[in-house]
Amino acid sequence: MYSRRQTLKTMLFGAAAGATSASLPTEGVAAEAGAKDCASSWSSLQWTRGIENQRKADRGDQTFLNPVMSGDHADPSILRDGDDYYMTFSSFDAYPGIVIWHSRDLINWRPVTAALRTPIGSVWAPELIKHGSRFYVYIPARTPTYRSTYVIHADDIAGPWSEPIDLKLPDHIDPGHAVGEDGKRYLFLSSGDRVRLTDDGLATVGAVEHVYDPWRYPDDWDVESFSPEGPKITRRGEWFYLITAVGGTAGPPTGHMVIAARSKSIQGPWEDAPGNPLVRTQSANEKWWSRGHATLVEGPDGSWWMMYHGYENGFWTLGRQTLLDPIEWTADGWFKATGGDLSRPIRKPGRSRPQTHGLALSDDFTKNKFGIQWGFYDPGAQEMDRVSIADGMLKLRAKGTEPHDCSPICFIAGDQSYRVQVDLEVDDTARAGLLLFYNRRLYVGLGFDDERFVMHRYGLERRGAKPAGIGRRLHMRITNDRHIVTIHHSVDGKAWTKYGVQMEVSGYHHNVAGDFLSLRPAIYAAGKGEVAVRNVRYEAL
C-alpha cells in the first residue's frame, strides 16, 4: 500500500492555460497496444548512454525514452519556478535525504543539494513547493515508535534548509500543498483528507477533515489495495484538479493507477473525471508496471505532462523509477494521457535548453558528494559524523557487528547491469565489505577483516579463511549483470581473483522484503575502529 504524487508549485497559484496537446507532436508514441503485443514493442529498445555509460532518457534527436530518472526515484514531487524545474523524491531510510534535482527541459536533471540532514525516520513521498519567495518541503516520516509529517524551508533552493518542524499529523502520508481561491494554504492528505495550514506554512490550523471520496475501480481488478493517497492539486483556469493514486504501488503490476477529480472551489464538491483511471498498467506484459502517483506540470513550450513513477518489467530491484507522460486537454476541460504504455520514444517538450544529465557515481573523494550521492542507511540521530572526507579518502567509523546493524553507506544505481569497484583498508578492529544492499534483512556481498572473509547472502553471514597474501587492504569488485552477481578481489587492483560463490538477486525487492526500496551498491564498516575507502569506480555495462 503506497503511492505518491507531487505538486507543481506554480500551478497552485494559477498557471496560465498553456497550449493543449493538440499541438503536441505524438509521433513515435505507443498508443494503447494490446497486451499480447506489448513485450515485443519494447524488448529491442536501447537507451542513450551518458556519464559512465549510464542510461539516460534524452536520445539526442528531440525525443526521449523513459525513465527520465532511472533507479529508485519514487514519488516525484515537481516544482516549476519560472524557467527552472526542481524535483525531489522519497528518500526513505537514506540520510542525508531529500535530494533536490534541477532541470530546464523536464528530461535532463542534475542534483542541487540534499535538503534533509537530521534523521526523522523513513521518508515517504515529500512535497516540494514554493510559496511567495520561500521554498518548502513537506515530509511524511516514520520510525518504529512514531510517525508524523514535518516541514523544512529555505529562502534559496540550494539551502541552507531549516531543521524539520513537526506538524503532528500522525495518521496520514503524502501531503499535497494547495492555495485556495480564499488565499488560504492547505495540505491534502491520504484517504481523501485535508488540513489547513497557517499563513507561514509551518503549523496546522484546526483538525483534519475528510473532503473527498475517491473514485473506486471495479472489484474484479487485480490491485494491492484501495489505498487512496498521493493527492496533488493543480489550478488551471477556473478549475482545481485533484490528482490521486489508488490501487497500491506494490503487489500486482496492474494495481497502481492515476485518477482525477475537479472543482471550482478548493472546498469542493469534487467531480470525478469521466475517464478514470487516466493511467493504469493493464497487463504484466507491459514495459512499466504499477504506474501512478502523478503530478501535472506545464512544459517550457506550453505543453502539459504528468510526472509519476513505475516499476520496470523484470527489474523490481531498481525500485520505482520516474516517468514522464504527455497529456492532452480536452474540450470539456478534462485531460487524458497520450503516451500509451511509455515503452516507445516520445517527442521532447520544445524550447528547451541543452544540458547534461545525472552525475558520476565513481568517486575519488577529492570532492564531498555525501548527500548528493552517498547516504547512510537508517542512521541514528547522532551518527552523521561517522564519515570524514579528506586527502582523496573517505574514512568510515565502524558500527555494529554486520551489515544489518552498521548503517552502510549506499548510492542509487539505475542501470540493469553495472560494475562497482573499491579500494578498502581496515584497521585491526574493523571489518569492511562491498555489498548490494536492499535492507537490513536482505543483502549480498563480501567482507573481510584482519583474519577472515565473510560471505553475505540472503542477509546472512558465512565466515571463512582469508586467502594467504591478503592483508588489511583489499581491492573489491562486484558485478550485477541483470541480477547475476559475481565478486572479485585483488591485492594490487590489477590481478583479480573471482570469488567462488555467485548469486541471482532478482528477488531482492519490495514484494519479497517490504520497505519500498531498491538494491543499491553499498560499503559497510562493522566492529570497532574505522575503514579507509578509496577510488570507487562505477561503470554501467
C-alpha positions as CSV (number, residue, x, y, z in Angstrom):
1,M,0.0,0.0,0.0
2,Y,1.7,3.1,-1.1
3,S,1.7,5.7,-3.7
4,R,2.5,9.3,-4.0
5,R,2.1,12.3,-6.1
6,Q,3.6,15.7,-6.1
7,T,2.5,19.2,-6.8
8,L,3.8,21.8,-9.2
9,K,4.3,25.0,-7.3
10,T,3.5,27.4,-10.0
11,M,0.2,25.7,-10.9
12,L,-1.1,26.1,-7.4
13,F,-1.1,29.9,-7.9
14,G,-3.0,29.9,-11.1
15,A,-0.8,28.9,-14.1
16,A,-1.7,30.2,-17.4
17,A,-3.6,28.0,-19.7
18,G,-0.9,26.6,-21.9
19,A,-1.2,25.2,-25.4
20,T,-3.2,22.0,-25.4
21,S,-1.7,18.8,-26.5
22,A,-3.5,19.1,-29.8
23,S,-0.3,20.9,-30.7
24,L,2.0,18.4,-29.1
25,P,3.7,16.0,-31.5
26,T,2.9,12.4,-30.8
27,E,4.9,10.6,-33.5
28,G,6.6,7.5,-32.1
29,V,4.3,7.4,-29.1
30,A,2.9,4.0,-28.3
31,A,-0.9,4.0,-28.5
32,E,-2.9,1.7,-26.4
33,A,-1.5,-1.5,-27.8
34,G,-3.0,-4.9,-27.0
35,A,-1.3,-6.7,-24.2
36,K,-0.1,-9.5,-26.4
37,D,1.9,-7.0,-28.5
38,C,3.4,-5.1,-25.5
39,A,6.5,-7.1,-24.9
40,S,7.6,-7.2,-28.5
41,S,7.1,-3.5,-28.8
42,W,9.8,-2.7,-26.2
43,S,12.1,-5.7,-26.0
44,S,14.7,-4.4,-28.5
45,L,14.7,-0.7,-27.4
46,Q,18.0,0.8,-26.3
47,W,18.7,3.9,-24.2
48,T,21.2,6.7,-25.0
49,R,24.3,6.4,-22.8
50,G,25.7,9.2,-20.7
51,I,28.2,9.6,-17.8
52,E,30.0,6.3,-17.1
53,N,27.8,4.6,-19.7
54,Q,24.7,5.2,-17.5
55,R,21.5,5.1,-19.4
56,K,19.7,8.4,-20.0
57,A,16.3,9.4,-21.4
58,D,17.4,12.1,-23.9
59,R,18.1,10.4,-27.3
60,G,19.6,13.5,-28.9
61,D,17.0,13.6,-31.7
62,Q,14.3,15.7,-30.0
63,T,12.8,12.5,-28.4
64,F,13.3,10.8,-25.1
65,L,12.8,7.3,-23.8
66,N,11.5,6.7,-20.2
67,P,12.6,6.7,-17.5
68,V,13.6,10.3,-17.1
69,M,15.2,9.4,-13.8
70,S,16.4,5.8,-13.7
71,G,16.8,3.9,-10.5
72,D,14.9,4.4,-7.2
73,H,13.3,7.9,-7.6
74,A,9.8,7.2,-6.3
75,D,7.0,9.6,-5.7
76,P,8.4,12.5,-7.7
77,S,7.4,16.0,-6.4
78,I,8.0,18.5,-9.1
79,L,8.0,22.3,-8.9
80,R,8.2,24.9,-11.6
81,D,9.8,28.2,-10.7
82,G,9.9,30.4,-13.9
83,D,12.2,28.6,-16.4
84,D,13.5,26.2,-13.8
85,Y,12.1,22.9,-12.7
86,Y,13.0,21.3,-9.4
87,M,12.2,17.8,-8.3
88,T,12.7,15.6,-5.2
89,F,11.6,12.1,-4.2
90,S,11.1,9.7,-1.4
91,S,14.4,9.2,0.3
92,F,13.2,6.5,2.7
93,D,16.0,5.5,5.1
94,A,18.8,7.3,3.4
95,Y,20.5,10.2,5.2
96,P,21.3,12.9,4.2
97,G,17.9,12.8,2.3
98,I,15.5,14.8,0.1
99,V,18.0,15.3,-2.7
100,I,16.7,18.1,-4.9
101,W,17.3,18.0,-8.7
102,H,17.2,20.7,-11.3
103,S,16.1,20.8,-15.0
104,R,15.3,23.2,-17.7
105,D,13.5,20.7,-20.1
106,L,11.9,18.0,-17.8
107,I,14.2,15.4,-19.4
108,N,17.7,16.1,-18.2
109,W,18.3,16.6,-14.5
110,R,21.3,17.5,-12.2
111,P,21.4,17.3,-8.4
112,V,21.4,20.5,-6.4
113,T,21.6,19.6,-2.7
114,A,20.3,17.2,0.0
115,A,17.9,19.3,2.0
116,L,17.3,17.0,5.0
117,R,20.2,16.3,7.3
118,T,18.5,15.4,10.6
119,P,17.2,11.8,10.8
120,I,13.4,11.8,11.4
121,G,12.7,8.3,10.2
122,S,11.8,6.7,6.9
123,V,10.7,9.4,4.5
124,W,7.7,8.7,2.2
125,A,6.5,11.0,-0.6
126,P,7.6,14.5,0.2
127,E,6.0,17.6,-1.3
128,L,8.3,20.3,-2.7
129,I,6.7,23.7,-3.3
130,K,7.4,27.5,-3.4
131,H,5.1,29.9,-1.8
132,G,5.9,33.6,-2.1
133,S,9.7,33.8,-2.1
134,R,10.3,30.8,0.2
135,F,10.8,27.1,-0.6
136,Y,9.2,24.3,1.5
137,V,9.3,20.6,1.7
138,Y,6.5,18.7,3.5
139,I,7.9,15.4,4.6
140,P,6.0,12.3,6.0
141,A,8.3,10.2,8.1
142,R,8.0,7.2,10.4
143,T,10.1,5.3,12.9
144,P,9.0,2.1,14.7
145,T,7.6,4.2,17.5
146,Y,6.5,7.5,15.9
147,R,5.1,8.8,12.7
148,S,4.2,12.3,11.6
149,T,4.6,14.9,8.9
150,Y,7.3,17.6,9.1
151,V,8.2,20.7,7.1
152,I,11.6,22.3,6.3
153,H,12.1,25.6,4.5
154,A,14.7,27.7,2.8
155,D,15.0,31.1,1.1
156,D,17.3,29.6,-1.6
157,I,16.7,26.2,-3.2
158,A,20.3,25.3,-2.6
159,G,19.9,26.0,1.1
160,P,20.6,26.3,3.8
161,W,17.5,24.4,4.8
162,S,15.9,24.6,8.2
163,E,15.7,21.9,10.8
164,P,12.5,19.8,10.5
165,I,9.4,21.1,12.2
166,D,6.9,18.5,13.4
167,L,3.3,19.3,12.2
168,K,2.0,16.5,14.4
169,L,0.0,14.6,11.8
170,P,0.4,11.0,12.9
171,D,-2.3,9.3,10.8
172,H,-1.6,10.4,7.2
173,I,1.0,10.3,4.5
174,D,1.6,12.0,1.1
175,P,0.9,15.7,1.7
176,G,-0.1,17.8,-1.3
177,H,0.1,21.6,-0.8
178,A,-2.6,23.9,-2.2
179,V,-3.6,27.5,-2.1
180,G,-7.4,28.1,-2.4
181,E,-9.3,30.8,-4.0
182,D,-9.6,32.2,-0.5
183,G,-5.8,32.6,-0.4
184,K,-5.5,30.1,2.5
185,R,-3.0,27.3,2.5
186,Y,-3.9,23.6,2.8
187,L,-2.3,20.2,2.9
188,F,-4.3,17.5,1.1
189,L,-3.6,14.1,2.7
190,S,-4.1,10.4,2.1
191,S,-7.6,8.9,2.4
192,G,-9.3,12.0,0.9
193,D,-8.5,14.1,4.0
194,R,-7.2,17.7,4.3
195,V,-5.9,20.1,7.0
196,R,-5.5,23.9,6.8
197,L,-2.0,25.5,7.3
198,T,-1.1,28.7,9.0
199,D,-0.1,31.5,6.6
200,D,3.6,30.8,7.1
201,G,3.0,27.1,6.3
202,L,4.8,26.0,9.4
203,A,1.9,24.8,11.5
204,T,-1.7,23.4,11.1
205,V,-4.9,25.2,11.9
206,G,-7.8,23.1,13.3
207,A,-8.5,19.4,12.9
208,V,-8.0,17.1,9.9
209,E,-11.2,16.9,7.8
210,H,-12.5,14.5,5.2
211,V,-13.2,16.3,1.9
212,Y,-13.1,13.7,-0.9
213,D,-14.3,10.2,-1.5
214,P,-12.0,8.9,-4.3
215,W,-13.3,7.2,-7.4
216,R,-13.2,3.4,-7.0
217,Y,-12.2,0.8,-9.6
218,P,-14.2,-2.4,-10.3
219,D,-13.9,-5.1,-7.7
220,D,-12.6,-7.7,-10.1
221,W,-9.4,-5.7,-11.0
222,D,-6.2,-7.1,-9.6
223,V,-4.7,-4.5,-7.2
224,E,-2.8,-4.4,-4.0
225,S,-5.4,-2.5,-2.0
226,F,-7.6,0.6,-2.4
227,S,-5.1,2.9,-0.7
228,P,-6.2,6.4,-1.8
229,E,-3.0,8.5,-1.5
230,G,-0.7,11.0,-3.1
231,P,-3.2,13.8,-3.6
232,K,-1.8,16.7,-5.7
233,I,-3.6,19.9,-6.6
234,T,-3.1,21.8,-9.9
235,R,-5.0,25.0,-10.5
236,R,-5.6,25.8,-14.2
237,G,-8.1,28.3,-15.4
238,E,-11.2,28.2,-13.3
239,W,-10.6,24.6,-12.1
240,F,-8.7,23.0,-9.3
241,Y,-7.7,19.5,-10.4
242,L,-7.1,16.9,-7.7
243,I,-4.9,14.0,-8.9
244,T,-4.9,10.9,-6.7
245,A,-3.3,7.5,-6.7
246,V,-5.3,4.4,-5.8
247,G,-4.7,0.6,-6.0
248,G,-1.4,0.4,-4.1
249,T,2.1,0.7,-5.5
250,A,3.2,-2.8,-4.8
251,G,1.6,-6.2,-5.3
252,P,0.2,-6.9,-8.7
253,P,1.8,-4.9,-11.6
254,T,-1.8,-3.8,-12.6
255,G,-2.6,-2.3,-9.2
256,H,-1.4,1.3,-9.2
257,M,-3.3,4.0,-11.2
258,V,-3.9,7.7,-11.6
259,I,-7.3,9.2,-11.1
260,A,-8.5,12.8,-11.2
261,A,-11.4,15.0,-9.9
262,R,-12.0,18.7,-10.2
263,S,-13.8,21.6,-8.5
264,K,-14.2,25.3,-9.0
265,S,-13.5,25.8,-5.3
266,I,-10.9,24.3,-3.0
267,Q,-13.8,23.5,-0.7
268,G,-15.4,21.2,-3.3
269,P,-17.6,19.4,-4.2
270,W,-15.2,17.3,-6.3
271,E,-16.4,15.8,-9.6
272,D,-14.6,12.6,-10.8
273,A,-13.1,12.5,-14.2
274,P,-15.3,10.5,-16.6
275,G,-12.2,8.8,-18.0
276,N,-10.9,7.4,-14.7
277,P,-8.4,5.8,-14.4
278,L,-6.4,8.1,-16.6
279,V,-3.3,5.9,-16.3
280,R,-3.1,2.2,-15.4
281,T,-0.9,-0.7,-16.3
282,Q,-3.3,-3.2,-17.8
283,S,-1.0,-6.2,-18.3
284,A,2.1,-7.8,-16.9
285,N,3.5,-7.8,-20.5
286,E,3.9,-4.0,-20.4
287,K,7.2,-2.3,-20.0
288,W,6.2,-0.3,-16.9
289,W,4.3,-1.7,-14.0
290,S,2.3,-0.1,-11.2
291,R,2.3,3.4,-12.8
292,G,0.9,6.1,-10.7
293,H,1.5,8.9,-8.2
294,A,1.2,11.7,-10.8
295,T,1.6,15.5,-10.7
296,L,0.6,17.8,-13.6
297,V,3.3,20.1,-14.9
298,E,3.5,22.6,-17.8
299,G,6.5,22.2,-20.1
300,P,8.7,25.1,-21.3
301,D,6.8,25.3,-24.6
302,G,3.3,25.3,-23.0
303,S,2.7,21.6,-23.5
304,W,1.4,19.6,-20.5
305,W,2.7,16.5,-18.8
306,M,2.3,14.1,-15.9
307,M,5.3,13.1,-13.9
308,Y,4.9,9.8,-12.0
309,H,6.7,6.6,-11.1
310,G,6.6,2.9,-12.1
311,Y,8.4,-0.4,-11.8
312,E,10.4,-1.6,-14.8
313,N,9.3,-5.0,-16.0
314,G,11.8,-7.6,-14.8
315,F,13.6,-5.0,-12.6
316,W,11.7,-4.6,-9.4
317,T,15.2,-4.4,-7.8
318,L,15.7,-0.9,-9.2
319,G,12.8,0.5,-7.3
320,R,10.2,2.8,-8.7
321,Q,11.6,5.0,-11.5
322,T,10.4,8.4,-12.6
323,L,8.3,8.5,-15.8
324,L,7.1,11.4,-17.9
325,D,3.8,11.1,-19.8
326,P,2.4,13.8,-22.2
327,I,-1.3,14.8,-21.6
328,E,-3.9,16.5,-23.8
329,W,-6.5,18.9,-22.6
330,T,-9.9,18.1,-24.0
331,A,-12.7,20.4,-25.0
332,D,-14.7,19.7,-21.8
333,G,-11.8,20.8,-19.6
334,W,-10.6,17.4,-18.6
335,F,-7.3,15.8,-19.8
336,K,-6.1,12.4,-21.0
337,A,-2.7,10.8,-21.1
338,T,-1.3,10.3,-24.6
339,G,2.0,8.4,-24.0
340,G,0.4,4.9,-24.2
341,D,2.4,2.4,-22.2
342,L,5.5,4.6,-22.3
343,S,7.6,1.9,-24.0
344,R,8.4,4.0,-27.1
345,P,10.3,7.2,-27.7
346,I,8.3,10.4,-27.1
347,R,8.8,13.9,-28.6
348,K,10.5,16.2,-26.0
349,P,9.0,19.5,-25.0
350,G,10.1,22.3,-27.3
351,R,12.1,25.4,-26.5
352,S,14.3,23.6,-24.0
353,R,17.9,24.3,-23.5
354,P,20.6,21.6,-23.8
355,Q,22.0,20.4,-20.6
356,T,23.8,17.4,-19.1
357,H,22.1,14.7,-17.1
358,G,22.9,12.8,-14.0
359,L,26.1,12.6,-12.0
360,A,29.2,10.4,-12.0
361,L,28.9,7.6,-9.4
362,S,32.7,7.0,-9.4
363,D,34.3,8.9,-6.5
364,D,37.9,9.7,-5.8
365,F,36.9,11.7,-2.8
366,T,38.5,14.9,-3.9
367,K,35.0,16.4,-3.6
368,N,32.4,15.7,-0.9
369,K,29.4,14.1,-2.5
370,F,27.9,12.8,0.7
371,G,24.2,13.5,0.5
372,I,24.2,14.2,-3.3
373,Q,25.4,10.6,-4.0
374,W,26.2,8.8,-0.7
375,G,23.8,8.3,2.2
376,F,23.7,6.2,5.3
377,Y,21.1,3.5,5.6
378,D,18.9,4.2,8.6
379,P,21.4,6.0,10.8
380,G,20.8,7.1,14.4
381,A,20.4,10.8,15.1
382,Q,24.0,11.1,16.4
383,E,25.7,9.1,13.6
384,M,26.1,11.7,10.8
385,D,29.6,12.4,11.9
386,R,30.8,8.8,11.2
387,V,32.2,10.0,7.9
388,S,35.1,12.2,7.1
389,I,36.5,13.1,3.7
390,A,40.0,14.4,3.1
391,D,43.1,13.7,1.1
392,G,41.3,11.6,-1.5
393,M,39.9,9.3,1.0
394,L,36.6,8.6,2.9
395,K,37.0,7.4,6.4
396,L,34.1,5.5,7.8
397,R,33.9,4.8,11.5
398,A,32.8,1.3,12.3
399,K,29.5,0.4,14.0
400,G,27.6,-2.7,14.9
401,T,28.6,-6.3,14.0
402,E,27.3,-6.9,10.5
403,P,25.6,-5.0,7.6
404,H,22.2,-5.4,9.2
405,D,23.1,-3.2,12.2
406,C,26.0,-1.0,10.9
407,S,24.2,1.5,8.7
408,P,26.1,1.0,5.4
409,I,26.7,3.9,3.1
410,C,24.9,3.4,-0.2
411,F,24.0,5.1,-3.5
412,I,21.3,4.6,-6.1
413,A,22.1,2.7,-9.3
414,G,19.7,3.0,-12.3
415,D,21.2,0.5,-14.8
416,Q,20.2,-3.0,-15.5
417,S,23.9,-4.1,-15.5
418,Y,26.8,-2.5,-13.8
419,R,30.1,-3.0,-12.0
420,V,31.4,-1.3,-8.9
421,Q,35.0,-1.4,-7.7
422,V,36.5,0.0,-4.5
423,D,39.8,0.0,-2.5
424,L,39.2,-0.8,1.2
425,E,41.6,-0.8,4.1
426,V,40.7,-1.9,7.6
427,D,42.4,-1.4,10.9
428,D,42.9,-4.3,13.3
429,T,39.5,-3.9,14.9
430,A,37.2,-3.3,11.9
431,R,35.5,-5.3,9.2
432,A,34.6,-3.8,5.8
433,G,32.9,-5.0,2.7
434,L,31.3,-4.3,-0.6
435,L,27.6,-5.1,-1.0
436,L,24.4,-4.9,-2.9
437,F,22.1,-3.8,-0.1
438,Y,18.3,-3.8,-0.1
439,N,17.6,-3.5,3.6
440,R,18.7,-5.0,6.9
441,R,17.0,-8.3,6.1
442,L,18.3,-8.7,2.5
443,Y,21.7,-8.0,1.1
444,V,24.6,-9.8,-0.6
445,G,28.4,-9.3,-0.9
446,L,31.8,-10.0,0.6
447,G,33.5,-8.6,3.6
448,F,36.9,-9.1,5.3
449,D,38.8,-8.2,8.4
450,D,42.3,-8.9,9.8
451,E,41.7,-12.6,9.8
452,R,38.7,-13.8,7.7
453,F,36.5,-13.4,4.7
454,V,32.7,-13.1,5.4
455,M,30.3,-14.1,2.6
456,H,26.9,-12.3,2.8
457,R,23.9,-13.9,1.2
458,Y,20.2,-13.5,1.8
459,G,21.0,-11.2,4.7
460,L,23.0,-14.0,6.4
461,E,26.7,-14.4,7.1
462,R,29.2,-17.2,6.5
463,R,32.8,-16.8,7.7
464,G,35.7,-18.5,6.0
465,A,39.5,-18.3,5.9
466,K,41.1,-15.4,4.1
467,P,43.5,-16.5,1.3
468,A,47.2,-16.2,2.0
469,G,48.8,-13.0,1.0
470,I,45.8,-10.7,1.7
471,G,46.4,-8.2,4.4
472,R,44.3,-5.3,5.7
473,R,44.0,-3.5,2.3
474,L,42.0,-5.1,-0.5
475,H,40.5,-4.1,-3.8
476,M,37.0,-5.4,-4.3
477,R,34.7,-5.6,-7.3
478,I,31.0,-6.6,-7.6
479,T,29.2,-7.1,-10.9
480,N,25.5,-7.1,-11.2
481,D,24.7,-8.3,-14.7
482,R,20.9,-8.3,-15.0
483,H,20.7,-9.9,-11.5
484,I,23.6,-12.3,-11.8
485,V,26.1,-11.2,-9.2
486,T,29.8,-12.1,-9.3
487,I,32.5,-10.8,-6.9
488,H,36.3,-10.4,-7.5
489,H,39.1,-9.3,-5.2
490,S,42.6,-8.1,-5.8
491,V,45.7,-7.2,-3.7
492,D,47.0,-4.7,-6.3
493,G,43.9,-3.7,-8.3
494,K,45.4,-5.4,-11.4
495,A,45.3,-9.2,-10.9
496,W,41.8,-10.2,-10.0
497,T,40.5,-13.4,-8.3
498,K,36.9,-14.5,-8.8
499,Y,35.2,-15.4,-5.5
500,G,33.8,-19.0,-5.6
501,V,30.2,-18.2,-5.0
502,Q,27.9,-16.4,-7.4
503,M,24.3,-15.4,-6.9
504,E,21.0,-14.4,-8.6
505,V,19.2,-11.5,-6.9
506,S,16.1,-10.7,-8.9
507,G,14.0,-11.3,-5.8
508,Y,15.7,-8.6,-3.7
509,H,12.8,-6.2,-3.8
510,H,9.7,-4.9,-2.0
511,N,7.3,-7.8,-2.8
512,V,9.8,-10.1,-1.0
513,A,11.2,-7.9,1.8
514,G,8.9,-4.8,2.0
515,D,10.2,-1.3,2.6
516,F,9.7,0.1,-1.0
517,L,13.4,0.3,-1.5
518,S,15.9,-0.7,-4.3
519,L,19.0,-2.8,-4.4
520,R,22.0,-0.4,-4.0
521,P,25.8,-0.6,-4.1
522,A,27.0,-0.2,-0.5
523,I,30.1,-0.2,1.6
524,Y,29.9,-1.2,5.3
525,A,32.2,-0.9,8.3
526,A,31.4,-3.1,11.3
527,G,33.1,-3.8,14.6
528,K,35.4,-1.0,16.1
529,G,37.9,1.3,14.6
530,E,37.5,2.7,11.1
531,V,37.7,1.8,7.4
532,A,39.5,3.8,4.7
533,V,37.6,4.0,1.4
534,R,39.5,5.0,-1.8
535,N,38.8,5.1,-5.5
536,V,35.2,4.0,-6.0
537,R,34.6,3.2,-9.7
538,Y,31.2,2.7,-11.3
539,E,30.5,1.6,-14.8
540,A,27.3,0.6,-16.5
541,L,27.6,-2.4,-18.7
